[in-house]
């Protein structure tokens, strides 16, 4: 069986939520069944040669179409490349952006799986025409894909309510939490001038739906005298990023993107991780922090509830006052994430890969589901 995956940026160099899925899912799937051939068609700003990554073949395709069009036009280019060069049995599209081309993939003769990662059209950065295209992509994903995978039950429930057709082709296959890395300390605390157990932490893409500004406002209103450290790429919305550190009276630190062992070290040593996000498909940041034993405060959205933390760990979306009160709590042990870790440990990337393999096998042969 040949599977062609469309949607990622360069792996493993580019680190994002979807790219993290690629780097974990497909190598694990190959361990389950060596007979499958997996080709990742990635997007690149310039011409590059293909290479191998943990058993997968990675083909970077030039997709310098300008901001806002890279994902859409890059995915269309990848589909025609797949038809001419890869000739797969199954095309796996990741995201509702590439999903807009699900009908074209069907016309080209492919079986189509599309993974719905999040309702991207809700992100403020998109203009009206991009949001319209993404909404169209969501509809086409559900209309034309042989199978639609949702990364959380909350996301599937939302789609089932809004788009109540062809529900039988939809599946929930959650992402898995990362394996706990070595507990040995890195140099990151010293480099950032931080003391273990004496800083708040926020992690994620620096953009408005993540609601870092809510965390900052609550921190500013609190009685805390420890720094608030924000980890993430500031390039997507520089004005928003700069607004987070505009109050020179409080110690808010934007430290840029941090990955791997260093990020795990920040999770393990923080006083508290705060995630005030308004929307998520599946929040890998929270999963990572739970696996590292961090105390956690989360906005009360359905996907966050799936982590199964104690009620004390949740606060209403955009409610600065409640979050401030929780930051002023005398004992942060009420925000422990042990329950969430037990739940995450019951599902790993082997489970996710096995679910995808069974799904691929379903559509590789004729099925009554349509």
C-alpha positions as CSV (number, residue, x, y, z in Angstrom):
1,X,0.0,0.0,0.0
2,X,1.3,3.5,-0.9
3,X,0.2,6.5,1.2
4,X,1.0,10.0,0.2
5,X,0.7,12.7,2.9
6,X,0.0,16.3,1.9
7,X,-0.1,19.3,4.2
8,X,3.2,19.6,6.2
9,X,5.9,22.1,6.1
10,X,9.4,20.8,6.2
11,X,10.0,18.0,8.8
12,X,11.6,17.6,11.2
13,X,13.1,21.1,11.0
14,X,9.8,23.0,11.2
15,X,8.1,22.5,14.6
16,X,4.4,23.1,14.7
17,X,1.4,21.2,16.0
18,X,0.7,19.4,12.7
19,X,4.4,18.8,12.0
20,X,4.7,17.2,15.4
21,X,2.0,14.7,14.4
22,X,3.9,13.8,11.2
23,X,7.2,13.2,13.0
24,X,5.6,10.8,15.5
25,X,2.7,9.2,13.6
26,X,4.2,8.0,10.3
27,X,7.5,6.5,11.6
28,X,5.4,4.6,14.2
29,X,3.0,3.4,11.6
30,X,5.9,2.0,9.6
31,X,7.0,0.0,12.6
32,X,3.5,-1.6,12.7
33,X,3.5,-2.6,9.1
34,X,6.6,-2.5,7.0
35,X,4.7,-3.2,3.7
36,X,3.3,0.4,3.6
37,X,5.2,3.0,1.7
38,X,4.8,6.6,3.0
39,X,5.7,9.7,1.1
40,X,5.5,13.1,2.7
41,X,5.1,16.0,0.2
42,X,6.2,19.0,2.2
43,X,6.2,22.7,1.4
44,X,9.4,24.6,0.9
45,X,10.3,28.2,0.0
46,X,13.0,27.0,-2.5
47,X,14.0,23.9,-4.4
48,X,15.4,21.0,-2.3
49,X,16.2,17.4,-2.9
50,X,14.2,14.6,-1.4
51,X,15.5,12.7,1.7
52,X,14.5,10.0,4.1
53,X,13.2,10.5,7.6
54,X,12.8,7.5,9.9
55,X,11.6,5.3,7.0
56,X,9.4,7.8,5.2
57,X,10.3,9.5,2.0
58,X,10.2,13.3,2.2
59,X,9.8,15.3,-1.0
60,X,10.0,19.1,-0.5
61,X,8.1,20.9,-3.2
62,X,8.7,24.6,-3.9
63,X,5.6,26.5,-2.7
64,X,6.6,30.2,-2.7
65,X,3.2,31.5,-3.5
66,X,3.1,34.3,-1.0
67,X,1.6,34.6,2.5
68,X,-1.8,33.2,2.8
69,X,-1.7,31.1,-0.4
70,X,1.3,28.8,0.4
71,X,-0.9,26.1,2.0
72,X,-3.7,26.1,-0.6
73,X,-1.6,26.3,-3.8
74,X,1.1,24.1,-2.3
75,X,-1.4,21.4,-1.6
76,X,-2.8,21.6,-5.2
77,X,0.7,21.3,-6.6
78,X,1.4,18.3,-4.4
79,X,-1.8,16.5,-5.6
80,X,-0.7,16.7,-9.2
81,X,2.8,15.7,-8.2
82,X,1.4,12.7,-6.4
83,X,-0.6,11.7,-9.5
84,X,2.4,12.0,-11.8
85,X,5.3,10.7,-9.6
86,X,4.1,8.9,-6.5
87,X,1.0,7.1,-7.7
88,X,-0.3,6.3,-4.2
89,X,-3.4,4.2,-3.3
90,X,-4.3,6.7,-0.6
91,X,-3.8,10.5,-0.3
92,X,-3.9,11.8,3.3
93,X,-4.6,15.5,3.6
94,X,-3.9,17.3,6.8
95,X,-6.0,20.3,7.7
96,X,-9.1,21.9,6.1
97,X,-6.9,24.1,4.0
98,X,-5.7,21.2,1.9
99,X,-9.1,19.7,2.4
100,X,-10.6,22.2,-0.1
101,X,-9.0,20.0,-2.8
102,X,-10.6,16.7,-1.6
103,X,-12.9,16.6,-4.6
104,X,-9.9,17.1,-7.0
105,X,-8.1,14.3,-5.2
106,X,-11.2,12.1,-5.8
107,X,-11.3,13.1,-9.5
108,X,-7.6,12.1,-9.8
109,X,-8.6,8.6,-8.6
110,X,-7.3,8.6,-5.1
111,X,-8.8,7.2,-1.9
112,X,-8.8,10.3,0.4
113,X,-8.3,10.6,4.2
114,X,-8.5,14.1,5.6
115,X,-7.5,14.9,9.2
116,X,-9.3,17.9,10.6
117,X,-7.0,19.5,13.1
118,X,-8.9,22.7,14.1
119,X,-11.4,25.3,12.9
120,X,-8.7,27.5,11.4
121,X,-11.2,30.0,10.0
122,X,-11.7,31.2,13.6
123,X,-8.2,32.7,13.7
124,X,-8.3,36.5,13.5
125,X,-5.3,36.6,11.2
126,X,-7.3,35.5,8.2
127,X,-9.1,37.9,5.9
128,X,-12.7,37.2,4.9
129,X,-11.8,35.4,1.6
130,X,-9.3,33.1,3.4
131,X,-11.9,32.3,6.1
132,X,-14.4,31.6,3.3
133,X,-12.0,29.3,1.6
134,X,-11.2,27.5,4.9
135,X,-14.9,27.0,5.6
136,X,-15.3,25.6,2.1
137,X,-12.4,23.3,2.8
138,X,-14.2,22.0,5.9
139,X,-17.4,21.3,3.9
140,X,-15.5,19.7,1.1
141,X,-13.5,17.6,3.6
142,X,-16.8,16.2,4.9
143,X,-18.4,15.8,1.5
144,X,-15.7,14.1,-0.5
145,X,-13.2,12.4,1.8
146,X,-13.5,8.6,2.2
147,X,-12.7,9.1,5.9
148,X,-12.5,12.2,8.0
149,X,-10.3,12.0,11.2
150,X,-10.9,14.5,14.0
151,X,-8.1,14.9,16.5
152,X,-10.5,15.3,19.5
153,X,-14.0,14.2,20.4
154,X,-14.9,17.8,21.0
155,X,-14.0,18.7,17.5
156,X,-16.0,15.8,16.0
157,X,-19.0,16.7,18.1
158,X,-18.8,20.2,16.9
159,X,-18.6,19.2,13.2
160,X,-21.4,16.6,13.6
161,X,-23.7,19.3,15.0
162,X,-22.9,21.8,12.2
163,X,-22.5,19.4,9.3
164,X,-24.9,16.5,10.0
165,X,-24.2,14.6,6.7
166,X,-22.0,11.6,6.1
167,X,-21.3,11.2,9.8
168,X,-20.5,7.6,9.3
169,X,-17.2,8.4,7.6
170,X,-15.9,10.4,10.6
171,X,-13.6,9.0,13.2
172,X,-11.9,10.4,16.3
173,X,-8.2,9.6,16.6
174,X,-6.6,11.8,19.2
175,X,-3.0,12.8,19.0
176,X,-0.8,11.2,21.6
177,X,1.2,12.7,24.3
178,X,5.0,12.8,23.7
179,X,7.2,10.3,25.4
180,X,8.7,11.7,28.6
181,X,12.3,12.7,27.8
182,X,15.3,12.5,30.1
183,X,14.7,14.3,33.4
184,X,18.3,15.6,33.3
185,X,18.4,19.4,33.5
186,X,19.4,21.3,30.4
187,X,21.1,24.7,30.4
188,X,17.9,26.6,29.6
189,X,17.1,27.9,33.1
190,X,20.5,29.4,33.4
191,X,20.4,30.9,29.9
192,X,17.1,32.5,30.6
193,X,18.0,33.5,34.1
194,X,15.2,31.5,35.7
195,X,15.0,29.7,39.0
196,X,13.3,26.4,39.3
197,X,9.8,26.7,40.7
198,X,9.7,30.5,40.4
199,X,8.2,31.4,37.1
200,X,4.8,31.1,35.3
201,X,4.9,29.6,31.8
202,X,2.8,30.1,28.7
203,X,3.7,28.2,25.5
204,X,2.3,28.3,21.9
205,X,2.0,30.2,18.7
206,X,1.9,33.9,19.5
207,X,-1.5,34.9,18.0
208,X,-4.8,36.2,19.3
209,X,-6.8,33.0,19.6
210,X,-4.2,31.7,22.1
211,X,-5.2,34.5,24.4
212,X,-1.8,35.2,25.9
213,X,-3.1,38.7,26.6
214,X,-5.6,37.3,29.1
215,X,-2.8,35.5,30.9
216,X,-0.7,38.7,30.9
217,X,-3.6,40.8,32.2
218,X,-4.3,38.3,35.0
219,X,-0.6,38.2,35.9
220,X,-0.4,42.0,36.0
221,X,-3.4,42.1,38.3
222,X,-2.1,39.4,40.6
223,X,0.1,39.6,43.7
224,X,2.8,37.4,42.1
225,X,6.5,38.6,42.2
226,X,7.8,35.9,39.8
227,X,8.3,36.3,36.0
228,X,5.8,35.3,33.4
229,X,7.7,33.5,30.6
230,X,6.1,33.2,27.2
231,X,7.6,30.6,24.7
232,X,6.6,30.8,21.1
233,X,7.3,32.2,17.6
234,X,6.6,35.9,17.5
235,X,6.8,36.3,13.8
236,X,3.2,35.5,12.9
237,X,1.8,38.6,14.7
238,X,4.5,40.9,15.8
239,X,2.2,43.7,16.9
240,X,0.3,41.3,19.2
241,X,3.6,39.9,20.5
242,X,4.9,43.4,21.3
243,X,1.7,44.3,23.1
244,X,2.3,41.5,25.6
245,X,5.4,43.1,26.9
246,X,4.3,46.8,26.8
247,X,3.9,47.0,30.6
248,X,7.5,47.6,31.8
249,X,6.3,47.5,35.4
250,X,5.9,43.7,35.3
251,X,8.4,40.9,34.4
252,X,6.8,39.5,31.2
253,X,9.5,37.7,29.0
254,X,9.0,36.7,25.4
255,X,11.8,34.2,24.9
256,X,11.0,32.9,21.4
257,X,10.6,29.3,20.3
258,X,12.1,26.6,22.4
259,X,11.8,22.8,21.7
260,X,12.8,19.4,22.8
261,X,14.7,18.8,26.0
262,X,14.9,22.5,26.8
263,X,11.1,22.9,26.6
264,X,10.6,19.8,28.7
265,X,12.9,21.3,31.3
266,X,10.8,24.5,31.3
267,X,7.6,22.5,31.8
268,X,9.2,20.4,34.7
269,X,10.5,23.5,36.6
270,X,7.7,26.0,36.2
271,X,5.5,27.0,39.1
272,X,2.4,26.8,36.8
273,X,1.6,26.5,33.1
274,X,-1.3,28.7,32.0
275,X,-3.1,28.1,28.7
276,X,-5.9,30.6,28.2
277,X,-6.6,29.7,24.5
278,X,-10.1,30.3,23.1
279,X,-9.8,27.5,20.4
280,X,-7.8,24.3,20.0
281,X,-8.1,21.1,17.9
282,X,-6.0,19.1,20.2
283,X,-3.5,21.1,22.5
284,X,-0.1,19.3,22.3
285,X,1.3,22.0,24.6
286,X,-1.0,20.9,27.4
287,X,-0.3,17.2,26.7
288,X,3.4,17.9,26.9
289,X,3.2,19.8,30.1
290,X,1.0,17.1,31.8
291,X,3.5,14.4,30.8
292,X,6.3,16.5,32.5
293,X,4.3,16.8,35.7
294,X,3.5,20.5,35.5
295,X,0.7,22.1,37.5
296,X,-1.8,23.6,35.0
297,X,-4.5,26.2,34.6
298,X,-6.6,25.9,31.4
299,X,-9.4,27.9,29.8
300,X,-12.7,25.9,30.1
301,X,-13.2,24.9,26.5
302,X,-14.4,21.4,25.5
303,X,-11.1,20.1,24.1
304,X,-9.3,21.1,27.4
305,X,-11.9,19.2,29.4
306,X,-10.9,16.1,27.6
307,X,-7.6,16.1,29.5
308,X,-9.6,15.2,32.6
309,X,-8.0,17.6,35.1
310,X,-9.6,18.5,38.4
311,X,-12.2,21.2,38.2
312,X,-9.9,23.7,40.0
313,X,-7.6,23.7,37.0
314,X,-10.2,25.4,34.7
315,X,-11.3,29.0,34.4
316,X,-13.9,30.6,32.1
317,X,-12.7,31.8,28.7
318,X,-11.4,35.4,28.7
319,X,-12.3,35.8,32.4
320,X,-9.3,37.8,33.7
321,X,-10.8,38.2,37.2
322,X,-11.2,34.5,37.8
323,X,-7.8,33.7,36.4
324,X,-6.3,36.4,38.7
325,X,-7.9,34.8,41.7
326,X,-6.5,31.4,40.7
327,X,-3.1,32.9,40.3
328,X,-3.4,34.4,43.8
329,X,-4.3,31.0,45.4
330,X,-2.0,30.2,48.4
331,X,-1.4,26.6,47.3
332,X,-0.9,25.6,43.7
333,X,-1.1,21.9,44.5
334,X,-4.8,22.1,43.7
335,X,-3.7,22.5,40.1
336,X,-1.7,19.2,39.9
337,X,-2.2,17.3,36.7
338,X,-1.8,13.6,37.9
339,X,-5.3,12.6,36.7
340,X,-4.6,14.0,33.2
341,X,-1.3,12.1,33.0
342,X,-3.0,8.8,33.8
343,X,-5.4,9.4,31.0
344,X,-2.7,10.4,28.5
345,X,-0.6,7.4,29.4
346,X,-3.4,5.1,28.4
347,X,-3.1,6.3,24.7
348,X,0.2,6.5,22.8
349,X,1.5,7.0,19.3
350,X,1.4,3.2,18.7
351,X,-2.3,3.3,19.5
352,X,-2.8,6.2,17.1
353,X,-0.8,4.6,14.4
354,X,-2.7,1.4,14.7
355,X,-6.0,3.3,14.4
356,X,-4.8,5.0,11.2
357,X,-3.5,1.7,9.8
358,X,-6.9,0.1,10.3
359,X,-8.6,3.1,8.8
360,X,-6.3,2.9,5.7
361,X,-7.1,-0.8,5.4
362,X,-10.8,0.0,5.6
363,X,-10.8,2.2,2.5
364,X,-8.2,0.1,0.6
365,X,-11.0,-2.4,-0.1
366,X,-14.6,-1.7,-1.2
367,X,-16.8,-0.6,1.8
368,X,-20.5,-0.1,2.4
369,X,-19.8,3.2,4.2
370,X,-20.3,6.2,2.0
